[in-house]
Amino acid sequence: ARSSRYRIEDIGYGGNHHHRYDRYSQVDGSEDRVKIIFLYGGGWQSGTRKDFRFVADTLCSLGFDVFVPDYRLYPEVRFGEILSDVVTAVDSIMDDNDGAFFVMGHSAGAQMGALLSLNTDLLRCPDRIVGFIGLAGPYDFYPYTEEAHWDLFAPKDTYPASQPVNFVREDAPPMLLLHGREDTRVRRGHSKSLMEKQQATGGTASREVYDNMGHVGIILSFTRMQRRKSKVLADLHQFVMQHKPKL
């Protein structure tokens, strides 16, 4: 598929039908464009990359190249395999594309993006991530308050590995943590906790909280109707421009 601004390619990264990602690339083909990997949310139980084309469309309108992977979901698999899919997808994307990347995620996708950015044991080339943007992410949620999570994140000895706050480090890429003040699904204290723990290590993390915005509203900021006046988009754009590699 091709629009006036970008082309979309459907690319496989593994053997399962979920093991695919969409690459949105600017038609001028410039290799030095900012590249963003977007991980969608859905409670680790729902979602498909096709549902989030509107996010990629808006990021492309800012001049970025965008990658949106699918991954297997619970209860087909537990979190360890879900995260393994995301790691494999990101490694594959990095293998096939030069340069540095920002990782961005919403909700469950923000939790996984934070883990990719903080836990250096996951990716083959973790230093190629130059910034993380988290939208309404759960970063500090153990002990679990949802019954399904005790099974989703099993076995028991891997529970700590699900918490981004357990991997804060001074030399992690800069983090921009965005949250709606009215978010009742993933409360804004999650981003506050990660920011404070990351800053305490000497790392770089900042946070923005938006009035009159809930859990879904923050991702709807990327719709065509809202993006021109979106403070979320303005803050994201400023962060990317500040931290993108200097050519």
Disulfide bonds with the S-S distance in Angstrom:
none
